[in-house]
Amino acid sequence: MGKAAEKIKEEFLALIPPTVFFFIALHLVAFVRALMLKGTGLPLSTSLSVTIAALVLGKSVLIADLIPGVNRFPEKPLIYNVVWKTTIYVLVAGVVHYLERLYDFWREAGGFVAGNELLLQKIVWPHFWAIQIVLVVVILDYVTIRELVRVIGGDTMKRMFFGPIPVRLVPAPSARP
């Protein structure tokens, strides 16, 4: 396999965990939002838009991890990196969430500024903030699990959750760091 194909495979495999996590989490958020908006006449997200958002967030996490300073506290207790990365990802998610709402109003109003003004007039802020709170919890969970896997290791984490890994999959003791 060529270098380009290896790199594409590596990127694809790295994309799977965050995308699957956010796919499930964002569908739960969309379900909660649908329950909250039932009977209000406000537009609901489609499964396709939620899936696209999960793909965008999955890739965004991988891109954000390449930025210098994202893994700012690797030698400190995990809480430092968890809080730092959660803050970064929540800010990005908040902007994406706002822009997602803005897009609907932009189409309706026919322009960016008019759409933003219409959004600010019509947005149901308690619903917006409720979704943001859920996203904070989901992102905090993701970052916490990811940092634990980084420190403990994927195989150890799998053994902790699913039991012993068959002997043929466990590396020899001399190969472990």
C-alpha positions as CSV (number, residue, x, y, z in Angstrom):
1,M,0.0,0.0,0.0
2,G,1.4,3.4,-0.9
3,K,2.1,6.3,1.5
4,A,-1.0,8.2,0.4
5,A,-3.2,5.2,0.9
6,E,-1.7,4.6,4.3
7,K,-2.3,8.2,5.3
8,I,-5.9,8.1,4.1
9,K,-6.5,4.9,6.0
10,E,-4.9,6.3,9.1
11,E,-7.0,9.5,8.9
12,F,-10.2,7.5,8.3
13,L,-9.6,5.2,11.2
14,A,-8.8,8.3,13.5
15,L,-12.1,9.8,12.3
16,I,-14.3,6.9,13.3
17,P,-14.3,7.2,17.2
18,P,-15.2,10.9,17.5
19,T,-17.7,10.7,14.6
20,V,-19.5,7.7,16.1
21,F,-19.5,9.3,19.5
22,F,-20.9,12.6,18.2
23,F,-23.3,10.8,15.9
24,I,-25.0,9.1,18.8
25,A,-24.7,12.1,21.1
26,L,-26.0,14.6,18.6
27,H,-28.9,12.3,17.7
28,L,-29.8,12.3,21.4
29,V,-29.6,16.1,21.5
30,A,-31.8,16.3,18.4
31,F,-34.3,13.9,20.0
32,V,-34.3,16.1,23.2
33,R,-34.7,19.2,21.0
34,A,-37.6,17.6,19.1
35,L,-39.4,16.8,22.4
36,M,-38.8,20.4,23.6
37,L,-40.1,21.9,20.4
38,K,-43.1,19.7,19.9
39,G,-46.1,21.8,19.2
40,T,-44.1,25.1,18.9
41,G,-43.9,25.2,15.1
42,L,-40.2,25.8,15.2
43,P,-38.1,23.8,12.7
44,L,-36.5,20.5,13.7
45,S,-33.1,19.2,12.7
46,T,-33.2,16.3,10.3
47,S,-31.3,13.1,10.8
48,L,-29.2,14.0,7.7
49,S,-28.2,17.4,9.2
50,V,-27.3,15.8,12.5
51,T,-25.2,13.2,10.7
52,I,-23.4,15.9,8.8
53,A,-22.8,17.8,12.0
54,A,-21.4,14.6,13.6
55,L,-19.0,14.3,10.7
56,V,-18.0,17.9,10.9
57,L,-17.5,17.7,14.7
58,G,-15.5,14.5,14.3
59,K,-13.1,16.0,11.8
60,S,-13.0,19.3,13.7
61,V,-11.8,17.4,16.8
62,L,-9.0,15.9,14.8
63,I,-8.0,19.2,13.2
64,A,-8.2,21.0,16.6
65,D,-5.9,18.4,18.0
66,L,-3.2,19.4,15.4
67,I,-3.3,23.0,16.6
68,P,-0.3,23.8,18.9
69,G,-1.4,24.3,22.5
70,V,-4.5,22.1,22.4
71,N,-2.7,19.4,24.3
72,R,-1.4,22.0,26.6
73,F,-1.1,20.1,29.9
74,P,0.0,16.5,29.0
75,E,2.1,16.1,32.2
76,K,-0.4,17.7,34.7
77,P,-3.4,15.9,36.2
78,L,-6.0,15.1,33.6
79,I,-8.4,17.8,34.8
80,Y,-6.2,20.4,33.2
81,N,-6.5,19.0,29.7
82,V,-10.1,18.0,30.2
83,V,-11.2,21.5,31.2
84,W,-9.0,23.1,28.5
85,K,-10.1,20.9,25.6
86,T,-13.7,20.9,26.7
87,T,-13.7,24.8,26.7
88,I,-12.2,24.9,23.2
89,Y,-14.7,22.3,21.8
90,V,-17.7,23.9,23.6
91,L,-16.8,27.3,22.1
92,V,-16.6,25.7,18.6
93,A,-19.9,23.8,19.2
94,G,-21.6,26.9,20.4
95,V,-20.6,28.8,17.3
96,V,-21.7,25.9,15.1
97,H,-25.0,25.6,16.9
98,Y,-25.7,29.3,16.5
99,L,-24.7,29.2,12.8
100,E,-26.9,26.2,12.2
101,R,-29.9,28.2,13.5
102,L,-28.7,31.3,11.6
103,Y,-28.7,29.3,8.3
104,D,-32.4,28.7,8.6
105,F,-33.2,32.3,9.2
106,W,-30.7,33.5,6.6
107,R,-32.6,31.5,3.9
108,E,-35.9,32.9,5.2
109,A,-34.8,36.5,5.4
110,G,-32.7,36.5,2.2
111,G,-29.5,37.9,3.7
112,F,-27.0,37.4,6.4
113,V,-27.7,40.5,8.4
114,A,-31.4,40.3,8.0
115,G,-31.3,36.6,9.0
116,N,-29.2,37.3,12.1
117,E,-31.7,40.0,13.1
118,L,-34.6,37.7,12.6
119,L,-32.8,34.9,14.5
120,L,-32.2,37.2,17.5
121,Q,-35.9,38.2,17.4
122,K,-37.3,34.7,17.1
123,I,-34.8,32.4,18.9
124,V,-36.1,30.7,22.0
125,W,-33.1,31.3,24.2
126,P,-34.1,28.8,26.9
127,H,-34.1,26.1,24.2
128,F,-30.8,27.3,22.8
129,W,-29.1,27.3,26.2
130,A,-30.7,23.9,27.1
131,I,-29.1,22.4,24.0
132,Q,-25.8,24.1,24.9
133,I,-25.9,22.6,28.4
134,V,-26.4,19.1,26.9
135,L,-23.6,19.7,24.5
136,V,-21.3,20.8,27.3
137,V,-22.0,17.5,29.1
138,V,-21.6,15.4,25.9
139,I,-18.3,17.1,25.0
140,L,-17.0,16.9,28.6
141,D,-17.8,13.1,28.5
142,Y,-16.0,12.8,25.2
143,V,-12.9,14.7,26.3
144,T,-12.7,12.8,29.7
145,I,-12.9,9.4,28.0
146,R,-10.4,10.4,25.4
147,E,-7.9,11.7,27.9
148,L,-8.3,8.5,30.0
149,V,-7.6,6.4,26.9
150,R,-4.6,8.6,26.1
151,V,-3.1,8.0,29.6
152,I,-4.3,4.5,30.3
153,G,-4.1,3.1,26.8
154,G,-6.8,1.7,24.5
155,D,-6.1,-2.0,25.4
156,T,-6.3,-1.4,29.1
157,M,-9.5,0.6,28.7
158,K,-11.0,-2.2,26.7
159,R,-10.1,-4.7,29.3
160,M,-11.6,-2.5,32.0
161,F,-14.9,-2.3,30.2
162,F,-15.2,-5.6,28.4
163,G,-13.1,-8.0,30.3
164,P,-9.9,-9.7,29.4
165,I,-8.7,-9.5,25.8
166,P,-7.8,-12.9,24.3
167,V,-4.1,-13.7,24.9
168,R,-3.3,-13.5,21.2
169,L,-4.3,-9.8,21.2
170,V,-2.4,-8.8,24.3
171,P,1.2,-7.6,23.5
172,A,4.1,-9.3,25.2
173,P,5.2,-7.6,28.5
174,S,8.5,-6.4,27.0
175,A,6.6,-4.6,24.2
176,R,4.6,-2.5,26.6
177,P,5.8,1.1,27.5
